[in-house]
Amino acid sequence: MTRRVGRYTKGEIAELIRMFNDGYSVYKICRNLNRSQKSIKNNLIRLGLIDGVITPVRIRDKSVEPEEKYSQRSYLYGLFFILLFTTIFVVEPSLNILEIMLILIFYD
């Protein structure tokens, strides 16, 4: 059985207050109401039945779009440099840095 989520109904609030006043533990209350212990504790604090601080809820703001890390211009610059170096290495292979490094490593 899945836990209930969302706001408490008036009946659930009345049942929560009654069970708390009858001495039920938070665990038994959450089991009977099918809610989490965090939810039960926060509502008891909200109702003023116990002292404590309400656990903050993480709010995800869906209106904020993530920033683009790279712009279209930076992609074009990268493409330009790749094409430029590829052309240079094909036309003049002696400038190919990778080839020079491999020659130094393996033909020593």
Contacts in CASP RR format, 6 or more apart in sequence:
PFRMAT RR
TARGET T0000
AUTHOR 0000-0000-0000
METHOD contacts of the structure
MODEL  1
MTRRVGRYTKGEIAELIRMFNDGYSVYKICRNLNRSQKSIKNNLIRLGLI
DGVITPVRIRDKSVEPEEKYSQRSYLYGLFFILLFTTIFVVEPSLNILEI
MLILIFYD
1 34 0 8 1.000
3 34 0 8 1.000
3 35 0 8 1.000
3 36 0 8 1.000
4 33 0 8 1.000
4 34 0 8 1.000
4 35 0 8 1.000
8 16 0 8 1.000
8 35 0 8 1.000
8 43 0 8 1.000
12 33 0 8 1.000
12 35 0 8 1.000
13 43 0 8 1.000
13 47 0 8 1.000
15 32 0 8 1.000
15 33 0 8 1.000
16 29 0 8 1.000
16 33 0 8 1.000
16 40 0 8 1.000
16 43 0 8 1.000
16 44 0 8 1.000
16 47 0 8 1.000
17 47 0 8 1.000
17 49 0 8 1.000
19 28 0 8 1.000
19 29 0 8 1.000
19 32 0 8 1.000
19 33 0 8 1.000
20 29 0 8 1.000
20 44 0 8 1.000
20 49 0 8 1.000
24 32 0 8 1.000
26 37 0 8 1.000
26 40 0 8 1.000
26 41 0 8 1.000
26 44 0 8 1.000
27 37 0 8 1.000
29 35 0 8 1.000
29 40 0 8 1.000
30 36 0 8 1.000
30 37 0 8 1.000
30 39 0 8 1.000
30 40 0 8 1.000
33 40 0 8 1.000
38 55 0 8 1.000
41 50 0 8 1.000
41 55 0 8 1.000
42 54 0 8 1.000
42 55 0 8 1.000
44 50 0 8 1.000
45 51 0 8 1.000
45 52 0 8 1.000
45 53 0 8 1.000
45 54 0 8 1.000
46 54 0 8 1.000
88 95 0 8 1.000
89 95 0 8 1.000
89 96 0 8 1.000
89 99 0 8 1.000
93 99 0 8 1.000
94 100 0 8 1.000
END
